[in-house]
Every structure is written in structure tokens, then in C-alpha cells.
Amino acid sequence: MTAKAKPVLIIGAGVAGGVVAEVLSKNRNREFEPVGFVDDDPEKQQKILHGLPVLGTREDIPALVRRLNIEEIIIAIPSARGQVVSQIVEICQRSRARLKILPGFYDLITGRIKISKIRDVEIDDLLGREPVFLNVEQVAGYLAGRTVLITGAGGSIGSELSRHLARFSLKKLILLGRGEGSIYEIESDLRDNYPGLGMEAEIGDIRDRPRMDKIFGSHKPDVVFHAAAHKHVFYMERCPDEAVKNNIIGTRNVAEAAFRNGVGTFILISSDKAVNPASIMGATKRVAEMIIQTMNDRGGTRFAAVRFGNVLGSRGSVVPLFKRQIARGGPVTITHPGMVRYFMTTGEAAQLVIEAGALARGGEIFVLDMGRPVKIIDLARNLIRLSGYEPGKDIRFRFTGMRPGEKLVEQLVGDDEEVVPTGHKRIFAISGRRWEPAKLKALLDAFENPGFSYQEREIIALLQTVLPDFKK
């Protein structure tokens, strides 16, 4: 071992572990020196594999770290589910070594494992989400050579959609957003990474109907992903007029502009909060779904919606908040110890939304497979452990109480909705419609009446005409 090399313990003595050991050993700078493996397989104990000894099981990690002065531990089990990674994190926390992880099967089978690919363990790893593999041929069939427009392109989902769409030989990508700073960032990122991509950025507010008509008339997009929305429950409870103007009127403006300009496919990004809504935000997103289904009845453009839960690491989500609170030494604030949410990564969400666009025949509300719901307090505990602290001891919790519009548990499917399979195992469709188009039209006309006061009680009363159980 060279004087500067850090002793490394590899978790997993399988193929991936062997590749990691080889890559580390052949590295020119020899920053890391693999000293052995740990593996829970009894058949591998005390053997020499890939040129290194198997020193024990994962339970032996703390003792091995002390005895061998291990500085880095690398998880090299691409198939490990979130629960396994969580257990490993908990064991490794009892040692002083830094914990890293090998990303996954894709890098292994493509031979792209490099030192730079080995990274810190993230909260995504603990969720153990199954990788999404796009049906490239099917997706390319409706995207290649087409002009694609994304509203809310500077947001978490909009920007991630942009990055994935840029790979599909588009004729042109239109980035539409209200905030020039975020649009500048995603446009710069795409120009750096996809220099051959035809792309234009447009600054505009979806509530501005003439502006939407001008943008759609100028670019004549073939495909639209409508990601622009107000999504924060707490703020929309305080500002219900903004929720209506953005999520309802804005959606109608964009959908009408798409229809008038011959868009082929229009996909609305919806939310699990639209199911049996308890908040203004959720109710406005449910009405947005209704608008899309009604627009589809006109024929021509295929309108559909995609509904999913929380996105890890998105702006304003709990993960960045918890990380800031942990960095300050706590406490980590949680509204209720029993609160449960569905989570997926931005990459997962973007890929499944794109895949849903290929499946859309018009009028569907698609629901993404979000996996098992996660208790927010468990998410916080895992983040604390990943930061090297003991939950409840080094970093304490403070329960603040549920805020208006919040639920303990969100649903992806309503009590009166039926789920049917699609051609993709992670995407489902909801069948049936139980609302009256005439009432929806009356609601939209009332909201767009120049004399409408936008008082909270009037907004709720109107929403109740199409959502009878809302706020009752």
C-alpha cells in the first residue's frame, strides 16, 4: 500500500465488487487501496476472491474498520434494495469510515465503472427504487424530428424533462417559463451538454392568454409537456386566487393554445394531491385534470394527464429542508410523526412522464407506480444517519403540527376510480369519469369573469360545484 492510499473495504464480493477492486487497484494515482471484502454469503467466507480476502459479513464492519484502519467503505451491490442499503448505513454509522456506493447495473454492464462514478450514498439509494428503462423505439416514435414545448421548463420536473428529451433527436425544444433565471440555467446546461440540439427559450406567464397564443403560433409544437404549476399546499391555502389563476386558468390557456395550433400530444403533469383533495392546490390540480379530459373530447389533439407523488430533492421539498436543518445541528421539523408520502426521483418521474406520452391515446389520467409509501420521520432518520449523526441523539426532532390542507396519507387513486394496466408495468391508467362537463364550463366561466372577486369562500364554493366533498 502506498503511503497516501486510503484503505478501502468493499461490501459485496460478487462481480461488481470484483470490478471495483480491479478499478481501484489499477488506478494510476492509487488514492485508494482495497484491503478486502465483506459479504453475507456463508460460501464466500475466508476465501480469496478477485485477489482479495473475504474478511467477514456486514456485521463485522465496525470491528474491521478499527483493526485495519479503514477510511472508506464502498457498497458494490447493484441489486441491493433500499432496505438493505439502509441496514448497511446503520451498521457503518458505528464506525468512523466514510461510506460510498457504486451507482448500479447500467455502469456495470456498459463497462463504465470509474473512480469518479463511486459516490456518496444518497437518500435515493435508501428508497431502493427499481430503475426505469425507457422503450426507446416507442418514445422516439412520437418525439424524433418533432418540436417539443415544455411549460415550467425551469422547475424541477420541467428541467429534468428537458434533459431527457434532449436525447431524442428532436427538431426543436422550446423552454417556456416565467422566471428568466431558472430558464437561463437550464438553457445553459443543455447548450453545454447537447450542442447540436435545436432549442429556443421563451419567457412568458401561462396566465397570459395572448402570450401563450403568440408562442404556440410562432413555434407550432407537436408535443407539449405542461409542467408549470403552483404546487405548495401551504402557500396556496394562503393565496387561493393564485392557485386558481395558475393551475386552472393557466392550464386552460395552454391547452386552448395547443388545440388551436394543432399540437399532436399534450401531457399535463398532475399530482397525487388531486385525489380526494383536501387543499386548494389539490382541488385546482383536479380541475386541471378535468380540463384536459374535456379538451380531449374535441378531437384532434391527444390530451392526457400524468399523476404522481412527491419528487425527491425538488425545490421546496422536505429533503433539501432536512439537509439544511441537519447542517445547522437540528432540530429537524416534522409536522406529524405518522405522516406518510409517496416519493420518486426527478429522473424516474421525467422518464415515466415521457413514456406515458407514448402510451397516450387521449383522455387518460395515468398514474405512476410510486412504490411503497415512506414515513416522513423515517426519511429524516435516514438523512441524519447519512450525515453521520444519530437520530434523536445528535439531531433531535420537533413536531410542528399539521398545517391547513395537509393530509396524513396521500392517495394516488380516488375511492371512485378504477386502475387498469397499460403497456408499461410502472404506468397505470384510471378509467371512468364522474363529473359533469356543463358544471366545469360554468366554473371556468365564473373564474374568468372580470367581476369575480376571488375571495376564498367564493373560490371554495365554486370548486365544490365540481368537487362536492371538497372542504366539507
Sequence and secondary structure as in RCSB ss.txt:
>XXXX:A:sequence
MTAKAKPVLIIGAGVAGGVVAEVLSKNRNREFEPVGFVDDDPEKQQKILHGLPVLGTREDIPALVRRLNIEEIII
AIPSARGQVVSQIVEICQRSRARLKILPGFYDLITGRIKISKIRDVEIDDLLGREPVFLNVEQVAGYLAGRTVLI
TGAGGSIGSELSRHLARFSLKKLILLGRGEGSIYEIESDLRDNYPGLGMEAEIGDIRDRPRMDKIFGSHKPDVVF
HAAAHKHVFYMERCPDEAVKNNIIGTRNVAEAAFRNGVGTFILISSDKAVNPASIMGATKRVAEMIIQTMNDRGG
TRFAAVRFGNVLGSRGSVVPLFKRQIARGGPVTITHPGMVRYFMTTGEAAQLVIEAGALARGGEIFVLDMGRPVK
IIDLARNLIRLSGYEPGKDIRFRFTGMRPGEKLVEQLVGDDEEVVPTGHKRIFAISGRRWEPAKLKALLDAFENP
GFSYQEREIIALLQTVLPDFKK
>XXXX:A:secstr
  TT EEEEEE  SHHHHHHHHHHHH TT  EEEEEEE S GGGTT EETTEEB   GGGHHHHHHHHT  EEEE
  TT  HHHHHHHHHHHTTSSSEEEE   HHHHHTT   GGG EE  HHHHHT       HHHHHHHHTT EEEE
ETTTSHHHHHHHHHHTTS  SEEEEEES HHHHHHHHHHHHHH TT  EEEEE  TT HHHHHHHHHHH  SEEE
E      HHHHHH HHHHIIIIIIHHHHHHHHHHHTT SEEEEEEEGGGSS  SHHHHHHHHHHHHHHHHHTTSS
SEEEEEEE EETT TTSHHHHHHHHHHTT  EEES TT EE EE HHHHHHHHHHHHHH  SS EEEE   S EE
HHHHHHHHHHHTT  BTTTB EEE    TT  SB  SS TT EEEE SSTTEEEEE   S HHHHHHHHHHHT T
T    HHHHHHHHHHHSTTTT 
